[in-house]
């Protein structure tokens, strides 16, 4: 037991002893002694109270530090049970606070580095406040950082109105936003509300569609160079070897019958490889030199029905059930180019369902937020995770005899129409969406 922490008990004990002695002198009617010991009792009680309050004050100071998250103190362990418990709680809270601060710093550093714009709102007293926003989000919308969500109403009115209209619920959409009264830009936006017993958060992610396209184009370009290099090496390496062999034979003084046959066979192989390379170049030109679309206001339903009619024999031959749910919508498009894109998607779907017993291809046309969406879904074998990022790569194919330019060409055609071609994996099969601006 520490004397410093329990000195008030000593004072109380002395006060009791003095009280007993004072009572003894009272009985003997020795009034001076009674007064003296009464005074000592009063002094000792005051000292005991002061000592006890001192311990209470120290404990209160530590508890207040915990409540206010002020961990600048360095209290030492003392013998008092109250103080020991308070100090133990203090250091436990301090360690937890430091851990949380470290994790927060780590998470914010990670979120600050990502290319996706991120804003997190928190609800307090029925008012949304900015809990976190990363630099990418601020740079995309060209806005300063505020703590109050309402202050963004004047800076980005269109965006603010869109968020308000979602009623702060989970949502996903492509949208066009004008920034600083400039031309509208397309963005992919996702929102999600997260709630627990104490807190409510609203998470907003924002990506520039143009930036996504640029990143995809850069990746596609790098992959295309790999494919072209691979194709050229596969073709030219054996041709170069055969040419060297022909050169060796031609330099001989006499060419026998066996050498002549070898020369004929080598020339046939060179001719075959040359045709293969020409076909490769021709396929590349179809993608690289895509003509500018001749735009007219046309019915997407009519174009789709024409593509279905063109492939009617293939559907019947392969016993494929074609399900159409086509709303009447008009788009600005080149009829021949869009029909070719749709036919390419149907040909891929026919191949995808070839191994299925029940073969179904569904097509729908819907309108959503000033966009017309043609969705083509099959119940085929689907696309594996290993190759889903390569399906739009020129000359990439999993089909024997396939050119590998069907999806690439369809995607290029949609981009030439200022639209998108998007792939979605399904539980069974695949789904492709063609997005048109109205």
Buried (B, 14 or more C-beta within 10 A) or exposed (E): EEEEBBBBBBBBEBBEBBBEBBEEBBEEEBEEBBEBBBEBBEBBBEBBEEBBEBBEEBBEBBBEBBEEEEBEEEBEEBEBEBBBEBBEBBBEBBEEEEEEEEEEEEEEEEBEEEEBBBBBBBBEEEEBBBBBBBBBBBEBBEBEEBEEBEBBBEBBEBBBEBBEEBEBEEBEBBBBBEBEEEEEBBBBBBBBBEEEEEEBBBBBBBBBBEBBBEEEEEEBEEBBEEBBEEBEEEBEEBBEEBBEBBEEBEEEEEEEEEBEEBBEEBEEBBEEBEEEBEEBEEBBEBBEEBEEBEBEEBBBBBBBBBBBEEBEEEBEEEEBEBEEEBEEBBBBBBBEBBBBBBBBBBBBBBBBBEEBEEBBBBBBBBEEEEBBBBBBBBBBBBBEEEEEBBBBBBBBBEEEEBBBBBBBBBBBBBBBBEBBBBBEEEEEBBBBBBBBBE
